[in-house]
Amino acid sequence: MEFACDAGSLCEFAVWCPRIALLSSARFMPFVRPSFLAFLDDPDHRARLAALPARPVAVADYEEMVAHIRLLHPRGGDGVFVLATKRAGFYRQTSYGCRDYLGLEELSAAQFVSVNRFMRRRAGEMLASVGHVWLEFDPYAEDALGRALPYRDLPIEDLRVLLAAAIAAAGLPAPSYWTASGRGLHAVWLCEALPGRAGPKLRRILDALYGPTLNADGSVPARRRADPDRDAQEAKLAPLWRTFRDAGLDRGTQDATRVLRIWGTVNPKSGTLCRRLWPSSIEDIQRCRIDALADAVLPLTGAAFRARMAEKALMPAPANSNKAPAARAYAGKTASWERRLQELLRLREHRGRIAVGQRHAWVFLTANAYAQAKGGDLATWAALLAPLAGLPLAEAADCLGTLGRRQKRHEAGEVVEHGDRAWNPLYHYSGAKMADLLGVTTEEADAAGLRFIRPGKAVALTAIERKAAKRVRDGAVPRSDRADAKLQAGRHGLALRAEGKTLAEAVAAIQASHGRGRTWACEAMKAASEAPAEAVVETPSPAVEPRMSDVQPVRFSGRYIGGEAPPPAQTPDRAVDQTPTPPAEDRVIPFPTPRIRRNSAISTSIEFSPGVGVTILEDKFWGRLVIPFGGCDDVKVPDCYSPPVKRRRPPAYSPAAAFLSASTSENQYRRMKQGW
């Protein structure tokens, strides 16, 4: 329609699309009649038209458009619906009442229709009627890592059959109709109209139907609190969620202001017609009760929920009957929004780029975090984020339109009361919601170092849990792991004692292997002796024929029972010169540095290895006397050696004594303390 003002273009368009040309001629012909007639009289132009290749071009079907719109918004409904078209990245929309006439002029520029109806304009806070449930699939999109989806090359009809079978296997009612949008697939449940205040119920149904962001292996993210009802729901719907994920479910289409492509319009991205895929006849479309769909996807059915609410109503009211406090201004800490902004940018760096299908969501969430932390306007956000997301500037600005309007309200000082707090008009998404929109899994969050944008609607970590996690990241060993290591060290010491080692030798071995002190080693052995013995399960090994070998049998100690078999015999080509290793009883493990212990005022012990060292006696009559022990006979102590001086502990500080010491003697102070 846009190029119908040129005569040549109009005639060329008339050859390819005669139906649209005839429908539009009555509207455009008065402006192009002279040039159009001159064009037809020119023989060269006639030859050019005759030589044009015949190629199929999709033609809009206005009858299908009207039928689709009336299915969603029958005559007599409350509120207004929206017909929109997208040009150069911007949506142009017009509101119509359900009783308004839809003619050729109204439908010629329409591409999308709103699913719900509104009071005056298309906004989430102005819902007049809700009820329909929808799913949007884009098999040509990419996953979070930029990889192609599994069903990308599957024909659209086969994909519909696959999804319909998964929906039926999960026990859900069948969708009322399926739409081939030209580049994807829509599934819509036509339900009865509910008032706009039922929007939260519709949102819960959509959240349960779309499901959480699954882990890389297809499992459902774990929750911190047990919930049998949600466990049963996840076990029932997990296969359906996996099928939806592989089919390219668009997780950013859950908002109540969503618009769908109308039957009979042409998708400019693919050049194909949006058409009704199933059923083949409009008369075969069946509506669904929204309560039946809610009972199939929510953790509790309507009857079970009402029963629990009745039980809760019978519970005694709390004793405190104070009035609720007045709303106080709160918009979240600026530092927390700065961290969220940093995590969104870090997520892009971790992935390398934002995948197709998530670019608009990433731009919107990042711009919202930027507005919360630093302010700005729509032009600034689009200029900063469009190159990072790989979007044209106009398209990035289009998806930030509502955020720009809310920023202006915020700058004007407007607040929105919710609960006992007054929030700014900007969006306040939780970390779990942001992770769900961007497809962030637990493994990806750990790899990228994301602490706030993480999947799952779990309870936030407490301050103690956050500090414990930080200590583990800094290299600290958890207490449970330290207890297990200490128990294993104690059992190792008991095994050495069972082999005939002395207590000092067992303690020294524990100290050398774990780098801990003597007290820790003794406590480990005591804890191991009091702990129950480990159960040893012997697995019978398959029978092996005995083999003859020249290797001498090796005697294993008790703690190595069940160890390795003797090594094979050394052949001439494998023979290696080996130095005989002394028995374990003869090996001595020296200390890194000699250990010095003062026994008395004149006695000092120096230990070079467990049980091996010298004792030095310093006496003013006998002089220095060196007494070796443990076979340490060839150690010479230098003459300049002086034993460490044992220092006295300073007396405890007493303020009264410090105050009185300057003017009071010791006897006077003692008498004062006794009450004299």
C-alpha positions as CSV (number, residue, x, y, z in Angstrom):
1,M,0.0,0.0,0.0
2,E,2.9,2.4,0.8
3,F,4.1,2.5,-2.8
4,A,0.8,2.7,-4.5
5,C,1.2,6.4,-5.2
6,D,3.6,5.7,-8.0
7,A,2.0,4.6,-11.3
8,G,4.7,2.1,-12.3
9,S,4.8,0.5,-8.8
10,L,1.0,0.3,-8.7
11,C,0.8,-1.5,-12.1
12,E,3.6,-3.8,-11.2
13,F,1.9,-4.5,-7.8
14,A,-1.4,-5.1,-9.7
15,V,0.2,-7.9,-11.8
16,W,1.5,-9.7,-8.7
17,C,-1.3,-8.9,-6.2
18,P,-4.5,-8.3,-8.2
19,R,-6.8,-8.7,-5.2
20,I,-5.2,-6.1,-3.1
21,A,-4.8,-3.8,-6.1
22,L,-8.5,-4.0,-6.8
23,L,-9.4,-3.4,-3.1
24,S,-7.0,-0.5,-2.8
25,S,-7.8,1.1,-6.3
26,A,-10.9,2.8,-5.0
27,R,-8.8,4.5,-2.3
28,F,-5.7,5.4,-4.2
29,M,-6.9,5.8,-7.9
30,P,-8.0,9.4,-7.7
31,F,-4.5,10.5,-6.9
32,V,-2.7,8.4,-9.6
33,R,-5.3,8.3,-12.5
34,P,-3.4,10.5,-15.0
35,S,-0.1,8.9,-14.6
36,F,-1.7,5.5,-14.5
37,L,-3.4,5.9,-17.8
38,A,-0.2,7.3,-19.4
39,F,1.6,4.3,-18.1
40,L,-0.9,1.9,-19.7
41,D,-0.7,3.7,-23.1
42,D,3.1,3.3,-23.3
43,P,4.0,0.2,-25.4
44,D,7.4,-0.2,-23.7
45,H,5.7,-0.4,-20.3
46,R,3.3,-2.9,-21.6
47,A,6.2,-5.1,-22.8
48,R,7.9,-4.7,-19.5
49,L,4.8,-5.9,-17.6
50,A,4.5,-8.9,-19.9
51,A,8.1,-9.9,-19.3
52,L,7.8,-9.8,-15.5
53,P,8.3,-13.2,-14.0
54,A,5.4,-14.8,-12.3
55,R,6.1,-15.3,-8.6
56,P,3.7,-16.0,-5.7
57,V,3.1,-13.2,-3.3
58,A,1.2,-13.5,-0.1
59,V,-2.1,-11.7,-0.1
60,A,-3.9,-10.4,2.9
61,D,-7.2,-12.2,3.7
62,Y,-9.6,-9.7,5.3
63,E,-12.3,-12.3,6.0
64,E,-9.8,-14.3,8.1
65,M,-8.7,-11.2,9.9
66,V,-12.2,-10.3,10.9
67,A,-13.0,-13.8,12.0
68,H,-9.8,-14.0,14.2
69,I,-10.5,-10.6,15.8
70,R,-14.1,-11.6,16.6
71,L,-13.0,-14.9,18.2
72,L,-10.9,-13.0,20.7
73,H,-13.3,-10.0,21.2
74,P,-16.9,-10.9,20.4
75,R,-19.5,-8.2,20.0
76,G,-20.9,-7.0,23.3
77,G,-17.6,-7.3,25.3
78,D,-16.5,-4.7,27.8
79,G,-13.5,-2.4,27.2
80,V,-11.5,-1.8,24.0
81,F,-9.0,-3.9,22.1
82,V,-6.0,-2.7,20.1
83,L,-5.0,-3.2,16.5
84,A,-1.4,-2.5,15.9
85,T,1.2,-2.4,13.1
86,K,5.0,-2.3,13.3
87,R,7.0,-0.1,11.0
88,A,10.6,0.8,11.3
89,G,10.8,-0.7,14.7
90,F,7.9,1.2,16.2
91,Y,4.3,0.1,17.0
92,R,1.4,2.2,15.9
93,Q,-1.8,1.2,17.6
94,T,-5.5,2.1,17.5
95,S,-8.2,1.2,20.0
96,Y,-11.6,-0.1,19.0
97,G,-14.7,-1.1,20.9
98,C,-16.2,-4.5,20.5
99,R,-19.2,-3.0,18.8
100,D,-17.2,-0.9,16.3
101,Y,-17.4,-1.8,12.6
102,L,-14.1,-3.1,11.1
103,G,-13.9,-2.3,7.5
104,L,-11.2,-2.3,4.9
105,E,-9.8,1.0,6.0
106,E,-9.4,-0.2,9.6
107,L,-7.9,-3.5,8.6
108,S,-5.6,-2.4,5.8
109,A,-2.8,-1.4,8.2
110,A,-3.5,-3.9,11.0
111,Q,-1.0,-6.7,11.8
112,F,-1.5,-7.5,15.5
113,V,-4.4,-7.7,17.9
114,S,-4.4,-7.5,21.6
115,V,-5.3,-10.7,23.5
116,N,-7.0,-8.8,26.4
117,R,-9.2,-5.7,26.5
118,F,-8.5,-2.4,28.3
119,M,-10.3,0.5,29.7
120,R,-8.8,3.3,27.5
121,R,-5.3,2.3,26.3
122,R,-3.1,-0.8,26.3
123,A,-1.5,-0.8,29.7
124,G,-1.2,-3.5,32.4
125,E,-2.8,-1.2,35.0
126,M,-5.8,-0.6,32.8
127,L,-7.1,-4.1,32.2
128,A,-10.8,-4.3,31.6
129,S,-11.2,-8.0,30.7
130,V,-8.9,-11.0,30.7
131,G,-9.3,-14.7,30.2
132,H,-7.5,-16.0,27.2
133,V,-4.3,-18.0,27.6
134,W,-1.6,-18.2,25.0
135,L,1.8,-19.7,24.2
136,E,4.3,-18.4,21.6
137,F,7.0,-20.6,20.0
138,D,9.9,-19.5,17.9
139,P,11.8,-22.6,16.7
140,Y,14.2,-20.4,14.7
141,A,15.5,-18.6,17.8
142,E,18.6,-19.6,19.7
143,D,19.2,-20.8,23.2
144,A,21.0,-18.8,25.9
145,L,24.4,-19.9,24.6
146,G,23.6,-19.0,21.0
147,R,23.0,-22.5,19.7
148,A,20.3,-23.6,17.3
149,L,17.2,-25.3,18.8
150,P,16.6,-29.0,18.3
151,Y,13.3,-28.6,16.3
152,R,14.5,-25.8,14.0
153,D,14.3,-27.9,10.8
154,L,11.0,-29.6,11.8
155,P,8.0,-28.7,9.6
156,I,5.5,-26.5,11.4
157,E,2.7,-29.1,11.2
158,D,4.9,-31.8,12.7
159,L,5.9,-29.4,15.5
160,R,2.3,-28.7,16.2
161,V,1.6,-32.4,16.5
162,L,4.6,-32.8,18.8
163,L,3.5,-30.0,21.1
164,A,-0.2,-31.1,21.1
165,A,0.9,-34.6,22.2
166,A,3.0,-33.2,25.0
167,I,0.1,-31.1,26.2
168,A,-2.2,-34.0,26.2
169,A,0.3,-36.2,28.0
170,A,0.5,-33.6,30.8
171,G,-3.3,-33.8,31.3
172,L,-4.0,-30.3,30.1
173,P,-7.0,-29.3,27.9
174,A,-6.3,-29.0,24.2
175,P,-5.8,-25.5,22.9
176,S,-8.7,-24.0,21.1
177,Y,-6.7,-23.2,18.0
178,W,-3.1,-23.2,16.6
179,T,-1.7,-20.4,14.4
180,A,1.3,-20.5,12.0
181,S,2.5,-16.9,12.4
182,G,4.9,-17.1,9.4
183,R,7.9,-17.6,11.6
184,G,6.6,-19.5,14.6
185,L,3.6,-21.1,16.3
186,H,0.9,-19.8,18.6
187,A,-1.3,-21.9,20.9
188,V,-4.4,-20.2,22.3
189,W,-7.0,-21.3,24.8
190,L,-10.2,-19.3,24.4
191,C,-11.8,-18.9,27.8
192,E,-14.6,-16.9,29.3
193,A,-14.1,-13.3,30.0
194,L,-13.1,-12.3,33.5
195,P,-12.9,-8.8,35.0
196,G,-9.6,-7.0,34.9
197,R,-9.0,-7.6,38.6
198,A,-8.5,-11.3,37.8
199,G,-5.2,-10.4,36.2
200,P,-3.1,-12.0,39.0
201,K,-4.9,-15.3,38.5
202,L,-4.1,-15.2,34.8
203,R,-0.5,-14.4,35.6
204,R,-0.2,-17.4,37.9
205,I,-1.6,-19.7,35.2
206,L,0.9,-18.3,32.6
207,D,3.8,-18.7,35.1
208,A,2.9,-22.3,35.8
209,L,2.3,-23.1,32.1
210,Y,5.6,-21.5,30.9
211,G,7.4,-23.1,33.9
212,P,10.8,-22.2,35.4
213,T,14.1,-21.9,33.6
214,L,15.3,-25.5,33.5
215,N,18.9,-26.6,34.2
216,A,21.2,-27.6,31.4
217,D,20.3,-31.3,32.0
218,G,16.6,-30.6,31.8
219,S,16.0,-30.8,35.6
220,V,13.9,-28.4,37.6
221,P,15.9,-26.0,39.8
222,A,15.9,-27.0,43.5
223,R,14.0,-25.0,46.1
224,R,15.3,-24.2,49.6
225,R,12.0,-25.1,51.2
226,A,10.2,-28.4,50.8
227,D,6.7,-28.2,49.3
228,P,4.9,-31.5,48.5
229,D,2.3,-29.7,46.3
230,R,4.9,-28.1,44.2
231,D,6.9,-31.3,44.0
232,A,3.9,-33.1,42.5
233,Q,3.3,-30.2,40.1
234,E,6.9,-30.2,38.9
235,A,6.9,-34.0,38.5
236,K,3.8,-33.7,36.3
237,L,4.8,-30.8,34.1
238,A,8.6,-31.2,33.9
239,P,8.4,-33.3,30.6
240,L,6.1,-30.6,29.1
241,W,8.5,-27.8,30.1
242,R,11.4,-29.6,28.5
243,T,9.4,-30.0,25.2
244,F,8.4,-26.3,25.3
245,R,12.1,-25.3,25.9
246,D,13.3,-27.4,22.9
247,A,10.5,-26.0,20.7
248,G,11.6,-22.4,21.4
249,L,9.0,-21.1,23.9
250,D,9.3,-17.3,24.1
251,R,9.5,-16.6,27.8
252,G,9.1,-12.9,27.3
253,T,5.5,-13.1,26.1
254,Q,3.7,-13.6,29.5
255,D,2.6,-10.0,30.0
256,A,-1.1,-9.2,29.9
257,T,-0.6,-6.5,27.2
258,R,0.6,-9.1,24.7
259,V,-0.5,-8.8,21.0
260,L,-0.7,-11.7,18.5
261,R,-0.4,-11.6,14.8
262,I,-3.7,-11.7,13.0
263,W,-4.8,-14.4,10.6
264,G,-4.6,-13.3,7.0
265,T,-1.7,-10.8,7.5
266,V,1.7,-11.2,5.9
267,N,4.8,-11.6,8.1
268,P,7.4,-9.3,6.7
269,K,10.3,-11.3,8.1
270,S,9.5,-14.4,6.2
271,G,7.1,-13.0,3.5
272,T,4.6,-15.8,4.3
273,L,0.9,-15.6,5.4
274,C,-0.2,-15.9,9.0
275,R,-2.8,-18.6,8.9
276,R,-4.9,-20.8,11.1
277,L,-3.1,-24.1,11.3
278,W,-5.6,-26.1,13.4
279,P,-8.6,-26.8,13.2
280,S,-9.4,-26.5,9.6
281,S,-12.7,-24.9,10.1
282,I,-13.6,-22.0,12.5
283,E,-16.8,-23.9,13.5
284,D,-14.7,-26.6,15.1
285,I,-13.0,-24.2,17.5
286,Q,-14.0,-25.0,21.1
287,R,-13.7,-22.8,24.1
288,C,-12.2,-23.8,27.4
289,R,-13.1,-23.0,31.0
290,I,-10.3,-21.1,32.7
291,D,-10.9,-23.0,36.0
292,A,-10.3,-26.3,34.2
293,L,-7.0,-25.0,32.9
294,A,-6.0,-23.6,36.3
295,D,-6.7,-26.9,38.0
296,A,-4.5,-28.7,35.5
297,V,-1.4,-26.5,35.9
298,L,-1.5,-25.0,39.4
299,P,-0.2,-26.9,42.5
300,L,-3.7,-26.7,44.1
301,T,-7.0,-27.1,42.5
302,G,-9.7,-24.5,43.2
303,A,-11.6,-26.8,45.6
304,A,-8.4,-27.6,47.5
305,F,-7.4,-24.0,47.7
306,R,-10.8,-23.0,49.1
307,A,-10.6,-25.8,51.7
308,R,-7.3,-24.5,52.9
309,M,-8.5,-21.0,53.1
310,A,-11.5,-22.2,55.2
311,E,-9.1,-23.9,57.6
312,K,-7.0,-20.8,57.8
313,A,-10.1,-18.7,58.6
314,L,-10.8,-20.9,61.6
315,M,-7.4,-20.3,63.1
316,P,-7.3,-17.8,66.0
317,A,-6.3,-14.3,65.1
318,P,-3.0,-12.9,66.4
319,A,-3.2,-11.1,69.7
320,N,-1.6,-7.9,68.2
321,S,-4.4,-5.8,66.7
322,N,-2.3,-2.7,66.0
323,K,-3.1,-0.8,62.8
324,A,-0.8,-1.3,59.8
325,P,1.9,1.4,59.6
326,A,1.6,4.1,57.0
327,A,3.4,3.7,53.7
328,R,7.0,4.7,53.7
329,A,9.1,5.6,50.7
330,Y,11.2,2.8,49.5
331,A,12.7,2.0,46.1
332,G,15.5,-0.4,46.8
333,K,19.1,0.4,47.6
334,T,20.9,2.2,44.8
335,A,24.0,0.0,45.4
336,S,21.9,-3.1,44.9
337,W,20.7,-1.8,41.5
338,E,24.3,-1.0,40.6
339,R,25.2,-4.6,41.3
340,R,22.3,-5.9,39.2
341,L,23.5,-3.6,36.4
342,Q,27.0,-5.0,36.7
343,E,25.7,-8.6,36.7
344,L,23.6,-8.0,33.5
345,L,26.7,-6.7,31.8
346,R,28.8,-9.5,33.1
347,L,26.2,-12.0,31.8
348,R,26.6,-10.6,28.3
349,E,30.4,-10.8,28.6
350,H,30.2,-14.4,29.8
351,R,27.9,-15.5,26.9
352,G,29.8,-13.4,24.3
353,R,26.6,-12.0,22.9
354,I,22.9,-12.0,23.6
355,A,21.0,-14.7,21.8
356,V,18.3,-14.0,19.3
357,G,15.0,-13.9,21.1
358,Q,16.4,-12.5,24.3
359,R,17.9,-9.2,23.1
360,H,14.8,-7.1,23.8
361,A,14.5,-8.6,27.3
362,W,18.1,-7.9,28.1
363,V,17.9,-4.3,26.8
364,F,14.8,-3.7,28.8
365,L,16.1,-5.2,32.1
366,T,19.5,-3.5,31.7
367,A,18.0,-0.1,31.0
368,N,15.7,-0.5,34.0
369,A,18.6,-1.2,36.3
370,Y,20.5,1.7,34.7
371,A,17.5,4.0,35.4
372,Q,17.2,2.8,39.0
373,A,20.9,3.3,39.7
374,K,21.9,6.3,37.5
375,G,18.8,7.8,35.9
376,G,18.9,8.9,32.3
377,D,16.4,9.0,29.5
378,L,15.3,6.7,26.6
379,A,17.8,8.1,24.1
380,T,20.7,7.5,26.5
381,W,19.7,3.9,27.3
382,A,19.1,3.1,23.6
383,A,22.4,4.6,22.5
384,L,24.3,2.6,25.2
385,L,22.6,-0.7,25.0
386,A,21.6,-1.2,21.3
387,P,25.2,-1.9,20.1
388,L,25.8,-4.3,23.0
389,A,22.6,-6.3,22.2
390,G,23.0,-6.2,18.4
391,L,19.8,-4.3,17.8
392,P,19.1,-1.3,15.6
393,L,18.8,1.9,17.5
394,A,15.1,2.4,16.6
395,E,14.2,-1.1,17.6
396,A,15.9,-0.7,21.0
397,A,14.2,2.6,21.6
398,D,10.8,1.0,20.7
399,C,11.1,-1.7,23.4
400,L,12.0,1.0,26.0
401,G,9.0,3.2,25.4
402,T,7.1,2.3,28.6
403,L,10.3,2.6,30.7
404,G,10.9,6.1,29.4
405,R,7.3,7.1,30.3
406,R,7.8,5.7,33.8
407,Q,11.1,7.5,34.2
408,K,9.4,10.8,33.5
409,R,6.8,10.0,36.2
410,H,9.7,9.2,38.6
411,E,11.4,12.4,37.8
412,A,8.2,14.3,38.5
413,G,8.1,12.8,42.0
414,E,5.3,10.3,41.5
415,V,5.2,7.2,43.8
416,V,3.2,4.0,43.8
417,E,2.0,2.5,47.1
418,H,2.2,-1.2,47.4
419,G,1.8,-2.8,50.8
420,D,3.3,-0.6,53.5
421,R,5.8,1.0,51.2
422,A,5.8,3.7,48.5
423,W,7.8,2.6,45.5
424,N,9.0,4.6,42.5
425,P,7.1,4.0,39.2
426,L,10.0,2.1,37.6
427,Y,10.0,-1.7,37.4
428,H,11.2,-3.8,40.4
429,Y,11.9,-7.2,39.0
430,S,13.3,-9.9,41.3
431,G,16.5,-11.7,40.5
432,A,14.7,-14.9,39.9
433,K,12.3,-13.1,37.4
434,M,15.3,-11.6,35.5
435,A,17.0,-15.0,35.4
436,D,13.8,-16.6,34.1
437,L,13.4,-14.0,31.3
438,L,17.1,-14.4,30.2
439,G,17.2,-18.2,30.6
440,V,19.9,-18.2,33.2
441,T,20.5,-21.6,34.8
442,T,22.2,-22.4,38.1
443,E,25.3,-23.7,36.5
444,E,25.6,-20.5,34.3
445,A,25.1,-18.3,37.3
446,D,27.9,-20.0,39.2
447,A,30.2,-19.9,36.2
448,A,29.5,-16.2,35.6
449,G,29.7,-15.3,39.3
450,L,26.1,-14.0,39.5
451,R,24.9,-13.6,43.1
452,F,21.6,-11.8,42.5
453,I,20.4,-13.0,39.0
454,R,19.8,-16.6,39.8
455,P,17.0,-19.0,38.9
456,G,14.3,-20.2,41.3
457,K,11.8,-18.4,43.5
458,A,13.6,-19.4,46.7
459,V,13.9,-17.5,49.9
460,A,16.9,-15.1,50.0
461,L,20.0,-16.3,51.8
462,T,20.4,-15.1,55.4
463,A,23.4,-12.9,56.4
464,I,25.1,-15.9,58.1
465,E,24.7,-18.1,54.9
466,R,26.1,-15.3,52.7
467,K,29.1,-14.9,55.0
468,A,29.7,-18.7,55.1
469,A,29.5,-18.8,51.3
470,K,32.0,-16.0,51.0
471,R,34.5,-17.7,53.3
472,V,34.3,-20.9,51.2
473,R,34.9,-18.8,48.0
474,D,37.9,-17.2,49.8
475,G,39.4,-20.7,50.4
476,A,38.1,-21.6,53.9
477,V,37.3,-25.2,54.6
478,P,33.7,-25.9,55.9
479,R,33.4,-27.2,59.4
480,S,32.0,-30.5,58.3
481,D,35.0,-31.1,56.0
482,R,37.4,-30.2,58.8
483,A,35.7,-32.7,61.1
484,D,35.9,-35.5,58.5
485,A,39.6,-34.8,57.9
486,K,40.3,-34.8,61.6
487,L,38.4,-38.1,62.0
488,Q,40.4,-39.7,59.2
489,A,43.7,-38.5,60.7
490,G,42.7,-40.0,64.0
491,R,41.9,-43.4,62.4
492,H,45.3,-43.3,60.6
493,G,47.0,-42.8,64.0
494,L,45.0,-45.7,65.5
495,A,46.1,-47.9,62.6
496,L,49.7,-47.0,63.3
497,R,49.2,-47.8,67.0
498,A,47.7,-51.2,66.0
499,E,50.9,-51.9,64.1
500,G,53.0,-51.5,67.2
501,K,54.0,-47.8,66.9
502,T,54.3,-45.8,70.0
503,L,52.0,-42.9,70.8
504,A,54.7,-40.4,70.1
505,E,55.4,-41.9,66.7
506,A,51.7,-42.0,65.7
507,V,51.3,-38.4,66.8
508,A,54.4,-37.4,64.9
509,A,53.1,-39.1,61.7
510,I,49.8,-37.2,62.0
511,Q,51.6,-34.0,62.5
512,A,53.9,-34.5,59.5
513,S,51.0,-35.5,57.1
514,H,48.5,-32.8,58.2
515,G,50.7,-30.0,59.4
516,R,48.8,-29.7,62.7
517,G,50.0,-29.6,66.3
518,R,50.3,-32.3,68.9
519,T,47.1,-31.4,70.7
520,W,45.1,-31.6,67.5
521,A,46.6,-35.0,66.7
522,C,45.8,-36.4,70.2
523,E,42.2,-35.0,69.9
524,A,41.9,-36.7,66.5
525,M,42.9,-40.0,67.8
526,K,40.6,-39.7,70.8
527,A,37.6,-38.8,68.5
528,A,38.4,-41.7,66.2
529,S,38.5,-44.1,69.1
530,E,35.0,-42.9,70.3
531,A,33.5,-42.8,66.8
532,P,31.8,-45.9,65.5
533,A,33.9,-48.0,63.1
534,E,33.3,-47.7,59.4
535,A,31.4,-50.4,57.7
536,V,33.5,-52.2,55.1
537,V,31.6,-53.8,52.3
538,E,33.6,-56.4,50.4
539,T,32.8,-56.9,46.8
540,P,33.6,-60.4,45.6
541,S,36.1,-60.3,42.7
542,P,35.8,-62.6,39.8
543,A,37.8,-65.8,40.0
544,V,41.2,-65.5,38.4
545,E,43.4,-68.4,37.5
546,P,46.6,-68.5,39.5
547,R,49.8,-67.6,37.7
548,M,53.3,-68.6,38.4
549,S,55.8,-65.8,39.1
550,D,59.3,-65.5,40.4
551,V,58.3,-62.5,42.5
552,Q,58.7,-63.1,46.2
553,P,55.5,-62.7,48.2
554,V,55.0,-59.4,49.8
555,R,53.6,-59.2,53.3
556,F,50.9,-56.5,53.7
557,S,50.2,-54.8,57.1
558,G,46.7,-55.0,58.5
559,R,45.7,-51.6,57.3
560,Y,46.5,-52.5,53.7
561,I,44.4,-55.6,53.5
562,G,42.6,-55.7,50.2
563,G,45.4,-53.6,48.5
564,E,47.2,-54.1,45.3
565,A,48.5,-57.4,44.1
566,P,52.3,-58.0,43.8
567,P,53.8,-56.3,40.7
568,P,54.6,-58.5,37.6
569,A,58.1,-60.0,37.2
570,Q,60.7,-57.7,35.8
571,T,61.8,-58.7,32.3
572,P,65.3,-57.8,31.0
573,D,63.8,-55.0,28.8
574,R,61.9,-53.6,31.8
575,A,64.5,-54.0,34.5
576,V,65.2,-50.8,36.4
577,D,67.9,-50.2,39.0
578,Q,66.1,-49.5,42.2
579,T,67.6,-48.6,45.6
580,P,66.2,-50.8,48.3
581,T,63.8,-48.9,50.5
582,P,64.3,-49.4,54.3
583,P,61.3,-50.9,56.2
584,A,58.7,-48.6,57.6
585,E,60.1,-49.2,61.1
586,D,63.5,-47.8,60.1
587,R,62.4,-44.7,58.2
588,V,62.6,-41.5,60.2
589,I,60.7,-38.4,59.2
590,P,62.7,-35.3,60.3
591,F,61.0,-32.1,61.4
592,P,61.3,-29.1,59.0
593,T,62.9,-27.2,61.9
594,P,64.1,-28.6,65.3
595,R,61.5,-28.4,68.1
596,I,62.7,-26.8,71.3
597,R,60.9,-27.4,74.6
598,R,62.0,-25.9,77.9
599,N,61.6,-28.6,80.7
600,S,62.7,-26.5,83.7
601,A,65.0,-23.6,84.6
602,I,68.1,-25.6,83.7
603,S,66.8,-28.3,81.3
604,T,65.9,-27.9,77.6
605,S,65.0,-30.6,75.0
606,I,65.7,-30.3,71.3
607,E,63.8,-32.8,69.1
608,F,65.1,-33.3,65.5
609,S,62.6,-36.0,64.5
610,P,60.0,-38.0,66.4
611,G,61.7,-39.5,69.5
612,V,65.2,-38.4,68.4
613,G,67.1,-35.4,69.9
614,V,69.1,-34.2,72.8
615,T,68.5,-32.8,76.3
616,I,70.8,-29.9,77.4
617,L,71.4,-29.2,81.1
618,E,72.8,-25.7,82.1
619,D,74.2,-25.6,85.7
620,K,76.4,-22.9,87.2
621,F,78.5,-25.7,89.0
622,W,78.6,-28.5,86.4
623,G,78.4,-26.3,83.3
624,R,76.7,-27.5,80.1
625,L,75.8,-31.2,79.8
626,V,74.4,-32.7,76.5
627,I,72.4,-35.9,76.9
628,P,71.3,-37.6,73.6
629,F,68.2,-39.8,73.3
630,G,66.7,-41.9,70.6
631,G,70.0,-42.8,69.0
632,C,71.1,-39.2,68.4
633,D,74.8,-39.6,69.2
634,D,76.5,-37.6,66.5
635,V,74.9,-34.2,67.1
636,K,77.1,-31.4,68.3
637,V,75.5,-28.4,69.9
638,P,77.4,-25.2,69.2
639,D,79.0,-23.3,72.2
640,C,77.1,-20.2,71.3
641,Y,73.8,-21.9,71.9
642,S,71.7,-20.4,74.7
643,P,68.4,-21.9,75.8
644,P,65.3,-19.8,75.6
645,V,64.4,-17.7,78.6
646,K,61.1,-18.5,80.2
647,R,59.3,-15.3,80.5
648,R,56.9,-14.5,83.2
649,R,53.3,-13.6,82.4
650,P,52.6,-10.0,83.3
651,P,50.1,-9.5,86.1
652,A,46.5,-8.7,85.3
653,Y,45.7,-5.1,84.9
654,S,43.7,-3.6,87.7
655,P,42.4,0.0,87.4
656,A,42.2,0.5,91.1
657,A,45.7,-0.8,91.7
658,A,47.0,1.4,88.8
659,F,45.3,4.4,90.4
660,L,46.4,3.8,93.9
661,S,49.9,2.5,93.2
662,A,51.4,6.0,92.9
663,S,50.3,7.1,96.3
664,T,49.6,3.9,98.3
665,S,51.9,1.3,99.6
666,E,51.3,-2.4,99.1
667,N,50.3,-3.0,102.8
668,Q,48.0,-0.1,102.8
669,Y,46.3,-1.2,99.6
670,R,45.9,-4.8,101.0
671,R,44.2,-3.4,104.1
672,M,41.9,-1.2,102.0
673,K,40.8,-4.3,100.1
674,Q,40.1,-6.2,103.3
675,G,37.8,-3.3,104.5
676,W,40.1,-1.6,107.0
